[in-house]
Amino acid sequence: MPRIYAELIVAGRKTFTQVPEQVKADVKLVLKEYVVDGRLTPEQYQDLVGEPYVG
């Protein structure tokens, strides 16, 4: 489920604030994986999540 939310956020169909509290931490981990994999930049992560990327 966290990966689905992450994909929706990246696609612009959901915002991080719309993610249920119980999965927010896991969604952050998926988005951090995307930064490591090069799918997102640290700046994009910050824009999507609202906090700086710390790898």
C-alpha positions in Angstrom: 0.0 0.0 0.0 2.8 2.5 0.7 4.2 2.1 -2.8 0.8 2.8 -4.3 0.5 6.0 -2.3 4.0 7.0 -3.3 3.2 6.4 -7.0 0.0 8.5 -6.6 2.0 11.3 -5.0 4.7 11.3 -7.7 1.9 11.3 -10.3 0.3 14.3 -8.7 -3.0 12.5 -8.0 -2.5 12.7 -4.2 -0.6 14.8 -1.8 1.4 13.6 1.2 -1.1 15.2 3.5 -3.8 13.0 2.1 -1.9 9.8 3.1 -3.4 8.1 6.2 -1.2 8.6 9.3 -0.6 4.9 9.8 1.3 4.6 6.5 3.0 8.0 6.2 6.3 6.7 7.6 6.3 3.8 5.1 5.5 6.1 2.2 8.4 8.4 3.2 10.7 5.3 3.0 9.4 4.5 -0.5 10.0 8.0 -1.6 13.5 8.0 -0.1 14.1 4.8 -2.1 13.1 6.7 -5.2 15.7 9.4 -4.5 18.4 6.7 -4.0 17.3 5.0 -7.3 17.3 8.4 -9.1 13.6 8.5 -9.8 13.3 11.7 -7.6 15.8 14.4 -6.7 16.2 15.4 -3.1 14.5 18.7 -4.0 11.5 16.8 -5.4 11.3 14.7 -2.3 11.2 17.9 -0.2 8.5 19.4 -2.4 6.4 16.3 -2.1 6.8 15.5 1.6 7.4 19.0 3.0 10.6 18.1 4.8 14.3 18.0 3.7 15.6 14.7 2.3 18.0 13.1 4.7 19.6 9.9 3.2 
